[in-house]
Amino acid sequence: MSVVLGLDIGKQKTGIAKADSLGIVIKPLKTIKTIDLFLELETLMQDFVIEKLVIGEPINFQEGNNDNFVFIQTIIEKLKKQFSHLEISSINESFTSKEASEILKQQGIKINKDNKSLVDMYAAAIILEQYFLHTN
């Protein structure tokens, strides 16, 4: 069965989540250094049949596009070139990190420097949830 990967790309770290192709089961997967993103995707392609990448775009409608938006757009263009066989979609990821922090807090997990990477992978899972809500 194929999977869809959600990516919460930041300048330093990238959260990764996976879902089945219908978006029924969505799971946070891992957080990696953004510099390792392309290598990590190659590795994940050995483990899974990846159907699509869904990437969160930091769109702030009040302030216009910011530096993070430009950074993500550059990464998306590079991903499209290197992984031209994959469908690549994007969705507004505004507030996903805040929402992820709230979910973790509700689960009794206190965010600190040792487990901050949980926020990134949970944000990636929220990106997938939002994507499937808007496409199904």
C-alpha positions, -999 to +999 in steps of 0.1 A: +000+000+000+013+034-008+017+063+017+015+100+016+042+120+035+035+153+052+064+177+057+067+206+081+099+221+067+118+246+088+152+262+082+168+239+108+144+209+113+118+191+093+089+172+108+077+141+088+044+123+091+029+095+071-006+085+061-022+058+041-033+069+006-069+076+019-058+096+050-075+072+074-044+066+095-020+095+100+010+091+122+039+114+132+071+097+119+102+116+128+120+149+129+152+154+109+177+181+101+164+200+071+198+197+054+193+159+054+158+161+039+166+148+004+187+119+017+160+110+042+134+110+014+156+086-006+158+063+024+121+065+031+114+055-005+133+023+002+109+016+031+076+028+016+059+032-017+055+070-015+026+083-036+027+120-027+044+147-006+022+173+012+042+203+022+031+229+047+036+265+034+039+293+060+014+317+045+006+347+067-022+366+051-018+397+072+019+402+066+022+387+031+048+361+022+078+361+045+114+347+044+101+312+055+077+312+026+105+319+001+127+293+017+099+266+015+092+276-021+129+270-030+128+236-013+095+227-031+111+235-065+141+214-057+119+185-045+099+187-078+131+184-098+147+156-078+115+136-073+096+144-105+078+110-103+060+121-071+029+143-068+038+173-046+011+193-030+012+222-005-012+235+020-012+265+044+005+254+076-001+285+096-005+277+133+002+239+129+031+241+153+010+259+179-018+233+174+008+205+177+021+220+210-015+221+224-021+185+214+011+174+232+002+195+262-032+178+264-014+145+264+006+156+294+038+161+275+057+192+286+077+206+257+114+213+264+147+214+245+150+176+247+117+168+231+109+199+210+112+177+178+079+161+188+062+194+178+077+193+143+065+158+135+030+164+150+028+196+130+035+174+099+007+151+109-017+181+112-006+192+077-017+158+065-050+159+084-058+194+069-048+182+034-071+152+036-100+172+051-098+196+021-094+170-006-119+144+005 
